[in-house]
Every structure is written in C-alpha cells, then in structure tokens.
C-alpha cells in the first residue's frame, strides 16, 4: 500500500503548500544548507504524488 500522508488535505491546501515548499527549496538551493533543500524536495514530492493520485496534474 502506498503511504499517503497528505490524503486528508484539500487539493487547494496541497497546491499552496507545494508552491511554498518549492519557493523555500529554491531559497535553500541558493543559500544552503543542502540537507534542508533535499528535505524540502522530498516533501514537495509527497505533495506532487498526492495531487497525481487525485488526477489533479495535467499530463
């Protein structure tokens, strides 16, 4: 079974969180540390996975 930690969040909340997480990851890509950037990318991937499961992403 696929772990879906964000399955109870609304689609709007997920999209907003993805945007914020992406912006934070870009900031850490410029300023460091790398481990924070990597962690944020992992969280963004979880948001993307959940949106994909819901069919909210354009092909």
Number of C-alpha atoms within 10 A of each C-alpha: 3 4 8 12 10 15 14 9 11 10 16 10 12 20 16 12 15 21 14 14 21 18 13 15 23 15 14 17 15 10 10 12 11 13 11 15 20 14 13 21 18 14 16 21 15 18 26 17 15 22 20 13 12 11 10 12 11 5 5
